[in-house]
Amino acid sequence: MESIIVTRFLALAILFSATPALAQATKFPPPPPPSMVGPYIGATLGYAQGKDGCLGILSGGGRTCDNDAMSYGAFAGYRVLRYLAAEASYKDLGRVTATGPTSTDHIHGILWDVTTLGILPLDDHLSAHLRLGAYRATLDTSVRGVEDHTNGNVTYGAGLQWDVFGNLGIRFDWQRYKKVGGAGTEYGVNIYDVASIGVLWRFR
């Protein structure tokens, strides 16, 4: 009987001594998740693809077509809410190149876009986003006598963002630009897809 009493006493003593440590380790209520609200800037690097290949002045003549190119860009944005952000960006789409027996010509594209991001936090450091907006693109070419062409249309995309620590984040993005070019021009109408990895810095 005495041993049972001693055992129960020791168990209670251990329980009471551990309670303050547990209270310190598990705060209640738990702290709210970080809001991430505020301005940010960043840069991207990736690949762009002209989905419809060599069009207009680059088509025909038995030439081979390379419609993949390195893409780079920069962006600035503002996280309005935990679930919403607005962003403006610049991208260089690289070149779509047609190579023949005697010549090589290309179409080069750059653009600006403005998009709204809907953000879904997956945990405190990882989030997914969808984007929708508009772009303004300018195409130029190595073919002599052809003027630059500028047009705008819709862009949309999706991605993931990993907030590594503090103000630093890493972003993985896919974005599509519809109807780049013009049906009545020497450039034709192409669709550009851009897959990129980016680094961003938040000011807060």
C-alpha positions as a printed Julia matrix, in Angstrom:
204×3 Matrix{Float64}:
  0.0    0.0     0.0
  2.81   2.39    0.92
  4.59   1.73   -2.4
  1.4    2.57   -4.35
  1.07   5.89   -2.49
  4.73   6.75   -3.16
  4.33   5.88   -6.86
  1.25   8.09   -7.21
  2.97  10.94   -5.39
  5.98  10.77   -7.71
  3.71  10.7   -10.76
  1.87  13.83   -9.56
  5.15  15.58   -8.82
  6.43  14.86  -12.36
  3.14  16.04  -13.87
  3.14  19.37  -12.0
  6.81  19.99  -12.75
  6.22  19.39  -16.49
  3.12  21.62  -16.73
  4.97  25.0   -16.85
  7.31  23.68  -19.56
  4.35  22.49  -21.65
  2.62  25.83  -21.22
  5.74  27.61  -22.44
  6.22  25.27  -25.4
  2.58  25.42  -26.56
  1.23  28.95  -26.5
 -2.52  29.33  -26.4
 -4.06  30.75  -28.4
 -1.5   30.08  -31.17
 -0.04  33.17  -32.89
 -1.82  34.26  -36.08
 -0.17  33.33  -39.39
  1.99  36.03  -41.0
 -0.07  38.3   -43.27
  2.73  39.12  -45.74
  0.88  42.37  -46.57
  3.06  45.03  -48.22
  5.19  45.82  -51.29
  7.74  43.49  -52.9
 10.09  43.28  -55.88
 11.72  40.38  -57.68
 13.41  38.9   -60.76
 12.76  35.79  -62.86
 14.67  33.44  -65.14
 13.2   30.69  -67.27
 12.15  29.54  -70.73
  9.63  30.95  -73.2
  7.99  29.0   -76.0
  6.16  30.32  -79.06
  3.57  27.55  -79.14
  2.72  27.89  -82.85
  6.34  27.94  -83.95
  7.68  30.02  -86.85
  4.9   32.15  -88.33
  4.61  34.96  -90.86
  8.0   36.08  -92.16
  9.67  33.03  -90.55
  7.46  30.41  -92.19
  8.14  28.35  -95.32
 11.3   27.86  -97.32
 12.11  24.49  -95.78
 13.68  26.17  -92.77
 14.02  24.56  -89.33
 12.29  26.32  -86.44
 13.51  26.83  -82.89
 10.63  28.22  -80.86
 12.19  27.81  -77.38
 14.34  30.52  -75.82
 15.64  31.75  -72.48
 13.42  34.33  -70.82
 14.17  36.78  -68.03
 12.27  39.53  -66.29
 11.54  41.65  -63.25
  8.41  42.43  -61.28
  7.02  44.61  -58.51
  3.85  44.05  -56.56
  1.77  44.77  -53.5
  0.18  42.14  -51.28
 -3.16  43.77  -50.47
 -4.49  40.95  -48.28
 -3.33  37.51  -47.22
 -5.26  36.13  -50.21
 -4.83  38.91  -52.8
 -1.99  40.75  -54.56
 -1.5   43.04  -57.57
  1.61  42.88  -59.74
  3.31  44.56  -62.71
  6.13  42.84  -64.6
  8.51  43.08  -67.54
  9.6   40.01  -69.54
 11.97  39.35  -72.4
 10.5   36.43  -74.39
 13.69  35.68  -76.28
 13.73  34.74  -79.95
 11.79  32.4   -82.23
 14.39  31.49  -84.88
 14.08  30.05  -88.39
 17.26  28.61  -89.94
 17.65  27.84  -93.63
 20.52  26.83  -95.93
 21.6   30.42  -96.56
 20.1   32.56  -93.79
 18.88  32.69  -90.2
 16.13  35.06  -89.12
 14.31  35.61  -85.85
 11.38  37.3   -84.16
 12.13  38.75  -80.73
  9.51  39.74  -78.16
  9.33  41.82  -75.0
  6.26  42.68  -72.94
  4.81  44.39  -69.89
  1.9   42.94  -67.97
 -0.37  43.83  -65.06
 -2.04  40.98  -63.18
 -4.11  40.23  -60.09
 -3.09  37.23  -57.97
 -5.49  35.09  -55.96
 -3.41  33.4   -53.24
 -4.12  30.17  -51.33
 -1.82  29.68  -48.29
 -0.94  25.99  -47.88
  0.97  26.57  -44.64
  2.94  29.42  -43.03
  5.69  29.25  -45.67
  4.11  27.76  -48.81
  1.31  29.15  -50.98
 -0.26  28.58  -54.4
 -1.56  31.34  -56.66
 -3.58  31.95  -59.81
 -3.13  35.11  -61.87
 -5.2   36.97  -64.44
 -4.5   40.22  -66.26
 -3.45  41.96  -69.46
 -0.19  42.48  -71.34
  1.34  44.85  -73.89
  3.9   43.18  -76.19
  6.33  44.46  -78.83
  7.77  42.2   -81.52
 10.81  43.01  -83.67
 12.66  40.99  -86.29
 16.01  40.6   -87.97
 14.29  40.69  -91.38
 15.06  44.03  -93.03
 12.24  46.38  -93.92
  9.77  44.98  -91.37
  8.66  47.39  -88.66
  8.11  46.53  -85.01
  4.59  45.51  -84.01
  2.86  46.22  -80.69
 -0.37  44.7   -79.39
 -2.1   43.68  -76.17
 -4.34  40.89  -74.92
 -5.05  38.59  -71.98
 -2.57  36.72  -69.82
 -3.13  34.12  -67.1
 -1.09  31.65  -65.1
 -0.44  29.71  -61.92
  2.41  29.08  -59.53
  3.83  28.27  -56.12
  5.69  30.49  -53.67
  7.97  29.35  -50.85
  8.75  31.98  -48.22
 12.21  30.8   -47.21
 12.86  33.09  -44.24
 12.38  36.71  -43.23
 11.75  38.83  -46.3
 13.05  36.36  -48.9
 10.85  34.15  -51.09
 11.25  31.8   -54.07
  8.57  31.52  -56.73
  7.81  28.94  -59.45
  5.53  30.28  -62.2
  3.83  29.27  -65.44
  2.2   32.03  -67.5
  0.46  32.16  -70.89
  0.19  35.17  -73.21
 -2.64  34.88  -75.74
 -2.55  36.24  -79.32
  0.85  37.92  -79.38
  1.26  39.62  -82.76
 -1.36  40.48  -85.39
 -3.27  38.54  -88.03
 -2.77  41.29  -90.62
  0.97  41.68  -89.98
  4.19  39.95  -91.07
  4.49  38.42  -87.59
  1.34  36.3   -87.47
 -0.4   35.5   -84.17
  1.38  33.31  -81.64
  0.77  32.04  -78.1
  3.68  32.33  -75.68
  4.12  30.15  -72.6
  6.72  31.13  -69.99
  7.94  28.81  -67.21
 10.21  30.51  -64.69
 11.79  30.51  -61.27
 11.93  33.81  -59.4
 13.34  35.39  -56.26
 11.42  38.09  -54.41
 12.12  40.48  -51.56
  9.35  41.89  -49.37
  9.52  45.34  -47.76
  7.85  45.2   -44.36
